Amino acid sequence: MRKIYLLPALVGLLTSVAAGPLAAQGAVPKQKAAPAPRAAATGAAPAAAAGATSTAAAETPAADDKAIKAIDGFRSAKFGMNEADVRAAMTRDFSTKPDAIRAQDNASELTHSLLLSVPELLPNGGTAELSYVFGYKSKSLIQIGAVWSKGTDTAMTPEKLFSNANILRAHFMGEGFKPDSIAVNMPVAGGIVMFRGSDAKDRSVILLLQGTFENKENNQRVLTPTSLLLFYVADAKSPDIFKLPPGQF
């Protein structure tokens, strides 16, 4: 089965992104069209970024909680739903047959997931694979993910991945997330966080363009994309996954 991108990696990712950027290092996605915007930051450890604020947050007007977009799930699948309700939402949202939905368990986190391949989830964006993750204790929906890659669509190209990433980033930038939570174009291990934003309850959206970096002239690092990951996360800081109790080993 295809590997599902789950929560532990997101916790570290959110921690580094939330800390704010340092000086730009010029990591940009590789593309054939016009040059991409320079990265706003490095993926440095939080302590090194103390006192910094992201470019996006600094340029976004202050907003009260009523104006901040609420992240409650994806389409009609909402955080906290049980598996039966999520299956019904998936069938309804994508006009799919129930037997097209596949199940998968994570042996280390003891979470359960539902998977579905969706053509043109993003218009002209190719086929994506959706994953709906249910918590270890709650057995309710805690995360929704979408992945675009060669593994989900053999016709996928780096240019298409970059185009999808740009479209989604532009969309999220206008959605009204907490200004001080927004980060864009931030290099992390193996890719660039194209967008990260949270709502008033710290539920988050993360858009991650993964790939391989090459060093170019003027110390510019260029990313050739291999996959695009989109996550809606109910609680990235303390996810509902299995953890050994303290002192047991």
N, C-alpha and C positions, 0 to 999 in steps of 0.2 A: 504493500500500500504506500501511497505517497505520504511523505513526512508532513505533519501539520506543524506550523509555526505557532508555538504556544507561549505561555506567559513568562517564564523565568527570564528569557532573553529580553522581553519587553521591559521588565522591571529595571534592569541595568540601563537599557536604552533611554527610558524615561528619566532616570536619575541624572544621566549625563546631559541630556537635552534640557531638562528643567533648570539645570544649573546656570545656563546662559553661555554665550559664546566667548571665545577669546579672539585674538586677531585672526583675520582671514588668511588661509593658506592657499586659496585659489583652487580648491578641488571642484571640478566641474564635470557634468556628464558629457560623454563623447557623443557628438551628433554631426550630421551633415549640414544642418541648417545653420542659422545665425548662432553666434557663440552664446553659450548658456550663462546665466548670471553667476558671478563669483560666489563661492560659498560664504555664508555669514560667519562661520565659526569652525573650530576644530572640535573633535569629540573628546576633549580632555576631561580629566577627572573633575568632579564637582568642586573640590577644594581649590583647584587652580583657577576656577572661574568666579570666585567670590566677588560679588559686587557688580558683575557684568549683567547686561540686559540684552535680549535679542533685538536685532534690527526691526523685526516685525512688531514686537511688543512696543518698542520705543516710538514707532510711528503710528500706532493704533490709538485712536481716542479712547479715553476712559469710558467705561460702560457700567451701569448698575446691573444687579443680578437679573432684573426683569428683562434686560436687553440681551443677556447672554444666552446663546443657543444651548438648548438642553440636548445631551447625547443619551438617548434612552434605548438605543439598539440600532437595527438596520431594517428599513422599510417596516413591515408589520411584525417582525420578530423583535420583541422587547426584552431587555435584561430582566431576569427573574422568572421568565416563562419556563414551564416544564417541557420535557421532550415532545410530548404529544402536541402541545400548543405550537411549538416551534416547527414541527413537521407540517402541521396544517398551514402555518404562515408561509413556509417555503413553497408548499404546493400552490398556494394562492398567489404569492408574489411573482412566481416564475412560470405559472401555468404548466407545471411539470407533473408527471405521474409519480405517485408515492414510491414506486419501486426504483425510481431514478436516484433517490436519496440513499447514500451509503453511510454506514456507521463505522466508527473506529475508536478504539480505546488507547489511552496513553498509560503504559505500564509503570512509569516512574512517578507521574503526577496523579495517577488514579482519576483522571478526568475522562469524560466521554464526549465524542464529537459526531456531528452529522456533516456529511460532505455532499456537495452538489456542483457539477460543472454547468456553467451558464454561458452560452454564446452571447456576445455583445452585451455583457453586463454594463459596460461603458460603450456608448455608440461608436462603432468602427474601431473598438479597442481590442477585438479578438476575444477568445474564450477564456474565462477566468474560472478558478475553482473556489467556491465558498466553503468556509468551515464555521460551524456553530458549536461552541465549546460549553459544556455543562460542568459546574463546579463539583469538587470532590465531596464536600459535605452537603451543600445545598441541593445538588442535582438540578440546579436551575441555570439558565443561560447567563454566562459571565463574559463571553467574548465572541465577536464575529470577525472573521478574517476573509480577505479576498486576495488571491495570488494570480498574477499574470506572468507566464514564462513559457519557454519552449516545452516544458512538461505539461502545461495546460493547453497549449496551442502550438502545433508544429510550425505554423506560419508566422509565429511571433518573431519580431526583429528588435534589435537595440533601439532603432529609431522609433518603432511603435511604442516600446516601453517608455521611452523618454517623452513621447507625445502624450501618452496616457497620464504620466506623472505630472506634466505641466498643466493639463486640463484639470486634474483633480486638485492640484495645489491652488490654482486660481479660484476654483469653486470654494474650497475651504477657507481661503483668505477672506472671502466675502460673507462668511456664515455667522460671524459674531461670537467667537469664542472669547474666553477671558483674555484680555490683552497681555497680561503678564505671563500667560502660559504658552503663547505662540512662539514657535521657532521655525525657521525655514532654512533650507540649503545647508544643513549641518553635517559634516563628515563624521561617520562613526566607523567602527570596524566593518569592512566589507561593503560599504555603501554610503549613501547620503540620506539623511532624514529630510525629505522634501517639505514635509509639514508635520507639525505636532501642535495640538491645541486641546484645551480642556474646558469643561463647563463649570458651573458654580458648585457642583458636587464632586469635582475632580474626576469625572468620567472623561475618557480621552479618545481622541482620534490620532492615529499615527500613520503617515504615508512614508514608506521606506523604499528607496530605489537601490537594489543590490547589484553588485557586479565586481569587476576587477579594475584596479587602479594602475595607471601608467604614469611615470614621471616624464613630463615634457620640459621644454626650455622655460627659463625663468622660474624654475621650481614649481611649475603648475602641475598638479596631479589631475589626470583626466580619467573619468569613470566610464567604462564600457558596460552598459546595463545588461544583466542577465535575468533579472526578475523584478517585479514591482509588487510590494505587499501593502495592503491597507488593513488596518485594525481598528475596531471599535471595542474599547475595553472598559468594563464596569469599574474595576479597581486594580490598577496596575501595581500599586505600591504594596498591596497585601492580597494577592490573588487567592482564590479558594482552590488550592491544590494541596496534595499530601505533602507533609513535612514531618520528619522524625521529631518527636518531642525532645526538648532539651535534656541532656544528661542521660539519655538512653544508651549512648555509645561513647 
